[in-house]
Amino acid sequence: MTTPHAFVLRSALVLFLSGLLALAPEAVHGQSGMRSVKAVSTGGGTSVFDTGPAALYSNPANLTVGPNDHSLEMQLFRVGAYHGGDFYQFEHIDPLFYDNEKALPKDKQNDKQKAILDDWFGGDQQTASTYLEVVPLSITHRPSDRSWAVGFGIRGRTIQTSAVNKGLFDVLLRGTGEDRTVPVDGRSRAYATVDVTGAFSYRFSSVPLSVGVAPRVIFGTAFADAALNSQATVSGDSLVHRFDYTARAAGPLSTGLFDTFNAFNDDPVDEVVGGSSGIAGVGGGLDLGATYTVRPGLLVSASITDLGRITWTQDAQTVTPVKDAFRFEGVTLDSDRIDDEYDGATGEYIEDQVDSLAHAAYEDVNRDRSSFSTGLPTTLHVNSTWDQGLVTLNGGASIGLNEDAGAVPSPAALHVGGTLHLGPVPIRAGARVFGTQAVALSGGFGLDLGFYRFDLGASITPSTSTLGSGARYAVSLSLATIRF
């Protein structure tokens, strides 16, 4: 049976958190981009022989690696997406939310829920990420009699990352049956960009080394993020929720959501509108790469992707709370008001009293309308490639160099994979471990007719507890690469 304290705590926290998290909605949460279709097919890493447009967003040095069979390549419509993170641990989610066939006494049920939450979260926040990218056009040119190559591409992408600790689930599932202090923390960031990239690669004649650089101009179209730090303390007949948060937005998520969303309305999104459109921010980015031939057929490479920042100016705002605590010490029942105004409905009266307290604590905010800057998900990639003609093997690691949404989080993600060249149909397979998921298995194929190439790759996590914790599901498609 739900106690009055459970009702109050759940109502207040859910109301507050739903309002805050709505200010940083999921976009269509993540890790260093897709790099290429072949990378998705082989566990996340790229072979250094993935040249042409495939190298444009993974390692620009690879534009001058390998045989120069085609001087001009044009890739039309590449799309990729993934979703996952260490939040998705189904060995904990299923018994906590779905496997409720066995009725347990309240105390044993609480003990079981606490044990599952401890195993699931520990003392950390668990993440969930979504990434979507579309490359409508990319072109590379490598003259047959020169040691250099250039490239150009247009890309649109959205990145969203959210993280929560166990506090909210502890409150929702276990209620207030015991005195305790529960940390309720979370963070989220979502943004959308369009970038225009140029690339240059040069191969030295004196040493078997290629280097590359790919600068880009970035146009941000929408941004929102939020970070919450709070504690809910239940002690006897009182409840105290101490909180602090910062939420930022620019573009349509600022005018269309931050300025109109009201968690205290019966329909919080009733007045939410589309908001402004256009360019919400402008920035720059840079990819750097180098590839070295150890001996024929054996190469090593390294690249740093997404160095740079975006400054958000259009309708930019930063929101912080005026108050820092919600306090509940019981409700005084006014029988006359209950009879006169609520027709004897005591529950509605209590709900309105709690709502009034929540209004006083959570509704007032400070708004700073100045611009702000955010970083890109800078990531270091190291790879090696062993090529034996019929079979090409590659392996390596990706390491996030910051915690901006989209960067590979700690620990590093390791990948190994290969390609079996069966005439015009390359067959690819690979695996990815660590990072924020259990082992993920990948596969894909292509159709290479010389003047035309098609590629498809996908990745799944068969079990969310094998060689790590979490899930990752990805797919990428290159509709056509035309060669001249």
KAGIRA-V236389 format. One record per helix or strand of 2 or more residues. SS is the DSSP state (hx for helix, st for strand). FROM is the first residue (numbers start at 1). TO is the last residue. If there is no record, write none. Layout:
ss->SS from->FROM to->TO
ss->SS from->FROM to->TO
//
This chain:
ss->hx from->4 to->22
ss->hx from->37 to->41
ss->hx from->52 to->55
ss->hx from->60 to->64
ss->st from->72 to->85
ss->hx from->90 to->98
ss->hx from->106 to->121
ss->st from->126 to->141
ss->st from->148 to->164
ss->hx from->167 to->174
ss->st from->180 to->183
ss->st from->186 to->203
ss->st from->209 to->235
ss->st from->238 to->251
ss->hx from->252 to->258
ss->st from->281 to->295
ss->st from->298 to->312
ss->st from->317 to->321
ss->st from->325 to->328
ss->hx from->335 to->342
ss->hx from->346 to->362
ss->st from->365 to->368
ss->st from->372 to->375
ss->st from->379 to->387
ss->st from->391 to->400
ss->st from->413 to->422
ss->st from->425 to->434
ss->st from->440 to->448
ss->st from->452 to->460
ss->st from->471 to->483
//
